[in-house]
């Protein structure tokens, strides 16, 4: 028997996705009713006196409106759920982020895409203002996710499911490749959430955009067919458009030329054992001339929780370092265990400063960098331990065994 009826509209209503996700995860059967908000049925009005969606009416006669309340009610049917957090502070934070997505992100999104799809009256300035409000709100999420894998706590919660459903409209219509590169934290988080089985079980897969699907232009109106006209002479060819400006050069490309390409080392490292590779590195890479080596330490080890999540931080910065690939090689690893770990790494970079290479990754500021001296035995030993994963590390007098490593090459 069905647990109740959910009044909604369309398969991808942003306020409904999380509700359907938690219902399916909790094995709660819902009758999904396509609602007509202009002419709501008697049953719909029992669930919401204003005929709004989503609205829920239980088989036991319990009526509930407002999307956040419905989502929490269905989630709470599982007494052992982790989706509502571990503590009262977690629960309050989950409510905060759900409310933020519902009130600060979705309304400006609607005012942004609605007129462009012909749902509302188009006004260029209004659409532009709505896009700025939406992007400002998304910026708050981007900043938060710089140091957090999920919105609340160290695992996925109802806040993530709900907010991802809301933010889907951005990825559906506006968030192209350039935007995703400029907002790597939201992009990483969104991709993680939508690929969770609990979410993907109720949502259609979404392909990322290369270019925005909608731009700030009035939607085209259907035109009446015109009578055939005599062909007009072809216009004179317009002046050739100016060539696009060349893309900005990477700062390292402005350094004096080097006879040693880092790809030569990368190939050697990939095809030889560790001991042989390290011997070759010290003998052939022109350190102190064209290259330098750096130690990298995560600044917020006390905030690290599960090892796989810490490992995701390394994957994230490696992804965002793509633009510096030809000028960089190294490895960063998680050492320790769940809720008791640190992140360290060692990198060789083109030039004598780490910043031009790492500045392409916004989250580099979460790490401290220390220049190493290849003439010092302890610095050479540190690099070798980072790149061969054969030794624990000691931080503040405490030893941590190697847990997970990521090579960037």
Steps between C-alpha positions, in 0.01 A plus 500: 500500500621849417632711785333806353451726199746760379360786293766644271561598140740349249764237558774748584334749732798632701316504832381141458816307411622456859150400616481223243858393579443450873163335442660241271794450736258437789280269290205738529269462204357832379218567259644776282226732374559758226337807653322785324575806711243711317220251564603289800293195583318452829766245603779746421334773706487261795879486488552871432222756535669721238540219248877534495759229438653284625238392752448170681188321618557180695285190494443564871348841419808700601533803269827686460612784276829691455775302330751503789243369747393223262861394436581485871180309583570229242868479600412460868291189428831312520602509866859410411545758223827692482353755261389728786844523661652370821442795733253780560751736342513278191121501481484879532768537231308268268191719541714809438637377167165368381340835580787683332459299179122539503489874571832644379581286193181368343300828475774691311559190286132506403516873422811428290386209282123553507492802266761342270277194457192713440334412832505862621517847343850573376691804624873505438591691817279281720661184361847646550420598859360152570814333363720714726292411806512130415875500440564694821309234695688219322821681596414447866476126436827502302683664789355256754594196292862611474561332836206260520420192291127529574279780623470355851730253674717236339234308307212574268187639667155617401649847453717373213214315330268798527752766395625292206143474372469878516839575343432258213327787316834681482682200353205438267492845342802716588803338664731435206859374498645842582267546797581154633872572484444823694280322758677168558366441851129519410569297186685228694230486768212498248658222294556297818139537617323430171702182457395363839258205450240665725487799262555338161219251574240775458669760278577489129874520418613848404778575251718799579487792256789614281320829445198654678171373365331832578638853463345833595297553184126520448353160401419477132136526403346284232464701179216477252606356165597770249422516132781410270705802402730558211856413591705798608853556382759361731642767731856610460733290712547650844841593623676202645444475876797571715684189610421400858757596755741218577440324833715629787830319538579294805743694726755220472509537122670837555796342683831457314502192281618174649667212322327256733130425449325360807322245280835320468500438876134400501562236235799364691303487825217310332725234351755427772494382859505749785866476601625529144261788430609705800868452415430623146302800631781633719755450225308650207242762604669844510388605847602849620532601135174433316299311764441499876348254748234581759343339802121536524307472831125524548418783741186351652591145599284530813195525272575179306263211559471190280810402301312473170367854545850629571616317191225682306659831602822392330310385191327837493816711502664267245204555268522876536876497430438375145604834345846460659553137401806561280670696780433268793551150641443366847301295743284574803374238743273447797685357802319349797148367539140618515463807723874501567695592190719758326570593138855555371664503162806598296510664157755605245400817311635707215681806633594594854154599629206269564228765459490539117443125474248453782306825457279334235340294781290721731533253789882528507450749785396208721860377486833640621808470277862470614792512257733203532876493448610212273846517661362411843471130569186540715323693222592240240378226736168680544443521124585133453264394781218704346554355152558138603245476786733277698523685831267654758509869585536669837292810578514670842685199637237252381560235235249438219516206259434547127130454416431631150705681235441688175772567241468809279687455175 
